[in-house]
Amino acid sequence: MNKIKFLSTLFLSSALFLNLFGQNKSYPFTVKISGQGKESILFIPGFASSGEVWNETKAKYEKDFTCYALTMAGFADVKAQPNATFKNWETSIVNYIKENKIEQPILIGHSMGGGLALAIASDYPDLIKKIVVVDALPCLAALMDPAFKAVEKIDCSAMIDQMSAATNEQFYQMQKMSIARLVADTSKQDLIVGWSVTSDRKTFGAMYCDFSNTDLREKIKTIKCPSLILLEEYFKNLKPAIEEQYKNLKTANLQYSNKGLHFIMYDDKDWYLNQLNNFLN
């Protein structure tokens, strides 16, 4: 149970700038575009992470796909924007896809980004070709409390105040203490901590609160596209609960990694890329 509680907390505590539509349409994220393929992949990072988390993945697919790597506003030194909510970010990504005429993209999302991929494919089932969800669940809070119910209008002010009140040193130490339980690859730990500590604290608190109140378990029944769900090794111990959360996603292909922690793309890279290759090709 302590492991579940820790994961519940830490899932959340995890060149072109800002592609413009008509030169005056802005979005709550920056985008770096690479590759020249006819098909497109949108990469959505997790909580407080940079789009750079996908660099090694993109390098494998830029020959055959046009790749769009997002970094959400307020995270990893990207300037914050007002009204940071899970729903607003979902809608903005959808608007970006439509307004830039990206036809039937594949979405690959890690952690909170995986939640956004699930939400988009649920609400816009004809917009997306495939989704890959990297170590995310439809409702993380339900692992601790199976009877969890989302609050319609949650007040996130207390969480925002708590995050904002921490000094830079306190916040750094908090991220430093938790990183070893998020990524086993020690060469990546300082990189990920750096993204967290350069994130906007208000956005950090608001999205931590809002995403922890997100429940997609019922909504995912509307997803039509093929869906690859890649989960960290620890979740093998919780298969009944995991499968219960994903029972409404009829297109789900659940796969559990063989080693490592939350950042599967770093900790079990060969397995992860093999899963992607089989699914995309």
Secondary structure, DSSP 8 states (H G I E B T S, - for coil): -HHHHHHHHHTT-----S--BTTTB--SEEEEEE---SEEEEEE--TT--GGGGHHHHHHHTTTEEEEEEEETTSTT----S---HHHHHHHHHHHHHHTT--S-EEEEETHHHHHHHHHHHH-TTT-SEEEEES--S-THHHH-TT----TT---HHHHHHHHHS-HHHHHHHHHHHGGGT-S-GGGHHHHHHHHHTS-HHHHHHHHHHHHT---TTGGGG--S-EEEEE-GGGGGGHHHHHHHTTT-TTEEEEE-SS--S-HHHHTHHHHHHHHHHHH-
